[in-house]
């Protein structure tokens, strides 16, 4: 089937649908009209030997007439839509209201006394109170049962055997070890400080030992080796290793520089004279180097002795 001939049929049916949409036909009637026109075109093409060419389809559509005529004929023949029922049906005429004089009047109640809502006698010889139908409350029933009450314990044991209190003789508690056998407080603190898996390893402890030894003997080579070990530490993170190698010496140097500037400005004692600051630094730099090494060793030991987190 040719594409051009199918396009002609599609345009024709679209035109029929558009024109039918502007009429009073319902959606079902418009769909039925388009289907009838499509079937009619199919029968005409089959009768013409399966017309595939554009000219043959044009002749079939020309014999059927323009879409306006088809829609007009279908709209004229379509029945008018049934009117929708009213939203509320008309109400039936109500029965005429009875006149007030036709309503029955109850006889007067002259012989009766005052109306009594309660059919019981006016007094309560049995001790009951009017409009009260409860019993007498006993205070003993309202208090919670005592733990040592054997009767209450038996009742609770009958109701719930698992919840019954253990009335048997209490089990003997293990005696505490004598004071001589208890570990000393220092030993307990040392055990808690050394027990458990730690973050650091032998490399970190070696770095601490080298830094302390270099501080003791005053060897710059040993101090440099200790800082290299701290920077190369495989158990610490890169940030922690950088803090141990550069951060702690920088803090020591910053503190000394603050003190030296304060002395030069006269904040801590007499102000330093011209050239005294350089002389003080020349005298103090070995102490600064040892202080920086000890600060690095303390930080490295602190980070290495941390406990490994649970699940780590």
C-alpha positions in Angstrom: 0.0 0.0 0.0 1.5 3.3 -1.1 2.4 5.9 1.5 0.9 8.8 -0.5 -2.4 7.0 -0.9 -2.5 6.2 2.8 -1.8 9.8 3.6 -4.8 10.9 1.4 -7.0 8.5 3.4 -5.7 9.7 6.7 -6.2 13.3 5.8 -9.8 12.6 4.6 -10.7 10.8 7.8 -9.1 13.5 9.9 -11.1 16.1 8.2 -14.3 14.1 8.8 -13.5 13.8 12.5 -12.7 17.5 12.9 -16.0 18.5 11.2 -18.0 16.0 13.3 -16.5 17.5 16.4 -18.1 20.8 15.7 -21.6 19.3 15.5 -23.9 18.1 18.3 -22.9 14.5 17.7 -21.7 12.6 20.7 -18.2 11.1 21.0 -19.5 7.6 20.3 -21.4 8.8 17.2 -18.3 10.6 15.9 -16.2 7.5 16.3 -18.9 5.4 14.6 -19.0 7.8 11.7 -15.2 7.7 11.2 -15.2 3.9 11.3 -18.0 3.7 8.7 -16.1 6.0 6.4 -12.9 4.0 6.8 -14.7 0.8 6.1 -16.4 2.3 3.0 -13.1 3.4 1.6 -11.6 0.0 2.2 -14.5 -1.7 0.4 -14.2 0.7 -2.6 -10.5 0.0 -2.8 -11.0 -3.7 -2.6 -13.7 -3.5 -5.4 -11.2 -1.5 -7.5 -8.7 -4.4 -7.2 -6.8 -3.0 -4.2 -6.2 0.5 -5.5 -2.7 1.5 -4.4 -2.0 4.5 -6.6 -2.6 8.1 -5.6 -4.9 8.8 -8.5 -7.1 5.7 -7.8 -7.6 6.7 -4.2 -8.4 10.3 -5.3 -11.2 8.9 -7.6 -12.6 6.8 -4.7 -12.7 9.8 -2.4 -14.2 12.0 -5.1 -17.1 9.5 -5.5 -17.7 9.5 -1.8 -18.0 13.3 -1.7 -16.4 16.0 0.3 -16.2 15.5 4.1 -18.6 18.4 4.7 -21.4 16.5 3.0 -20.8 13.3 4.8 -20.7 15.0 8.2 -23.8 17.0 7.4 -25.8 13.9 6.4 -24.6 12.0 9.5 -25.5 14.9 11.8 -28.9 15.3 10.3 -29.6 11.5 10.6 -28.2 11.2 14.2 -30.9 11.2 16.9 -30.9 14.1 19.3 -29.2 13.3 22.6 -31.6 12.4 25.4 -32.1 15.1 28.0 -30.3 14.4 31.2 -32.5 13.6 34.1 -32.9 16.4 36.6 -30.6 16.5 39.5 -33.3 16.1 42.1 -36.7 14.5 41.3 -39.7 16.7 42.0 -40.9 16.0 45.5 -44.3 14.5 45.9 -46.9 16.8 47.4 -46.9 16.3 51.1 -50.0 15.5 53.0 -51.7 18.6 54.4 -50.7 19.3 57.9 -53.3 18.6 60.5 -54.9 21.5 62.2 -53.9 22.0 65.8 -57.5 21.4 66.9 -57.5 17.9 65.2 -54.5 16.6 67.3 -55.6 14.4 70.2 -55.2 15.9 73.6 -54.0 13.7 76.4 -56.3 13.5 79.4 -55.4 15.5 82.4 -53.5 13.7 85.2 -55.1 15.1 88.3 -55.1 12.1 90.6 -51.4 11.4 90.1 -48.9 12.7 92.5 -45.5 14.2 91.6 -43.7 12.4 88.9 -41.1 10.0 90.2 -38.3 8.8 88.0 -37.3 6.0 90.4 -39.8 3.2 91.0 -38.0 2.2 94.2 -39.2 3.3 97.6 -38.2 6.8 98.8 -36.0 5.4 101.5 -33.1 2.9 101.4 -33.4 0.5 104.3 -30.6 -1.6 103.0 -28.1 1.2 103.2 -27.9 1.9 99.5 -27.5 5.4 98.3 -29.8 6.7 95.6 -28.5 6.3 92.0 -25.5 4.4 93.3 -25.1 0.7 92.5 -21.5 0.0 93.5 -20.3 -2.1 96.3 -18.3 -1.3 99.4 -14.6 -0.7 98.7 -12.2 -2.3 101.2 -8.9 -0.4 101.6 -6.9 -3.6 101.9 -8.0 -4.6 98.3 -6.7 -1.3 96.9 -3.2 -1.4 98.3 -0.4 -3.1 96.2 0.6 -6.5 97.5 3.6 -6.7 99.8 6.7 -8.5 98.7 6.8 -10.5 101.9 3.1 -11.5 102.0 3.0 -15.3 101.7 -0.6 -15.4 100.6 -0.1 -12.9 97.8 3.1 -14.7 96.7 1.2 -18.0 96.5 -1.6 -16.4 94.4 0.9 -14.9 92.0 2.7 -18.2 91.8 -0.5 -19.9 90.9 -1.3 -17.3 88.2 2.2 -17.0 86.7 4.7 -19.6 87.9 7.6 -17.8 86.1 6.9 -14.5 87.9 6.7 -16.1 91.3 9.3 -14.8 93.8 12.1 -17.0 94.7 11.3 -18.0 98.3 14.1 -20.5 98.6 17.2 -19.7 100.5 19.3 -17.1 98.7 22.3 -18.5 96.8 25.6 -17.9 98.4 27.4 -15.1 96.7 31.1 -15.7 95.9 33.2 -14.1 98.5 35.3 -11.2 97.4 39.0 -11.8 97.3 40.9 -10.5 100.3 42.5 -7.1 100.0 46.0 -8.7 99.7 45.0 -10.6 96.6 43.4 -7.6 94.8 45.5 -5.9 92.2 46.8 -2.5 93.2 45.3 0.7 91.7 48.5 1.4 89.8 48.5 -2.1 88.4 44.9 -1.7 87.2 45.6 1.6 85.6 48.7 0.2 83.9 46.7 -2.8 82.6 43.9 -0.6 81.3 46.4 1.7 79.6 48.4 -1.1 78.0 45.6 -3.7 77.2 43.8 -3.7 73.9 44.9 -3.3 70.3 46.5 0.0 69.5 46.8 2.1 66.4 50.6 2.4 66.5 53.2 -0.2 65.9 56.9 -0.7 66.3 57.8 1.9 63.8 56.0 4.7 65.8 57.5 3.5 69.1 61.0 3.4 67.4 60.5 7.0 66.3 59.6 8.1 69.8 62.7 6.3 71.2 65.0 7.9 68.6 63.7 11.4 69.3 64.0 11.0 73.1 67.6 9.6 72.7 68.6 12.4 70.4 67.2 14.9 72.9 69.2 13.3 75.7 72.5 13.1 73.8 72.0 16.3 71.8 72.6 14.7 68.4 71.1 16.5 65.5 71.4 13.4 63.3 69.4 11.4 65.8 66.7 14.1 65.9 66.5 14.2 62.1 66.2 10.4 62.0 63.4 10.5 64.5 61.5 13.1 62.5 62.0 11.0 59.3 60.6 8.0 61.1 57.6 10.0 62.3 56.9 11.3 58.8 57.2 7.8 57.3 54.9 6.2 60.0 52.8 3.6 58.2 50.1 3.3 60.9 49.3 7.1 61.1 47.4 9.0 58.5 49.1 11.5 56.3 47.7 14.5 58.3 48.8 13.0 61.6 52.3 12.3 60.3 52.6 15.9 59.0 51.4 17.3 62.3 54.0 15.1 64.1 56.9 16.1 61.8 56.1 19.8 61.0 53.2 20.9 63.2 54.6 20.3 66.6 58.0 22.0 65.9 56.1 24.9 64.3 54.1 25.3 67.5 57.2 25.3 69.7 58.9 27.8 67.3 55.8 30.0 67.3 55.6 30.0 71.1 59.3 31.0 71.4 58.9 33.7 68.8 55.9 35.1 70.7 57.9 35.2 73.9 60.9 36.8 72.2 58.8 39.5 70.6 57.1 40.2 74.0 60.5 40.6 75.6 61.6 42.9 72.9 58.5 45.0 73.5 58.9 45.0 77.2 55.9 42.9 78.0 57.7 40.3 80.2 60.3 42.0 82.2 62.7 44.7 81.0 62.8 45.3 77.3 65.7 43.7 75.4 68.4 46.0 74.1 69.5 46.3 70.5 71.0 42.9 69.4 69.9 41.0 72.6 67.2 39.2 70.7 69.7 37.7 68.2 72.0 36.7 71.1 69.1 35.1 73.0 68.1 33.1 69.9 71.7 32.0 69.4 71.8 30.8 73.0 68.4 29.1 73.0 68.2 27.3 69.6 69.6 24.0 71.0 66.9 24.1 73.6 64.3 24.9 71.0 65.4 21.9 68.9 65.2 19.6 71.9 61.8 21.0 72.9 60.5 20.5 69.3 61.8 16.9 69.3 60.1 16.2 72.7 56.8 17.7 71.4 56.9 15.5 68.3 57.7 12.4 70.5 54.8 13.2 72.8 52.4 13.7 69.9 53.6 10.5 68.2 53.2 8.5 71.3 49.8 9.8 72.0 48.5 9.0 68.5 50.2 5.6 68.4 48.7 4.5 71.8 45.1 5.1 70.7 42.8 2.1 70.8 41.7 0.6 67.6 38.0 1.4 67.1 35.5 -1.4 67.5 35.2 -3.3 64.2 38.4 -1.8 62.9 
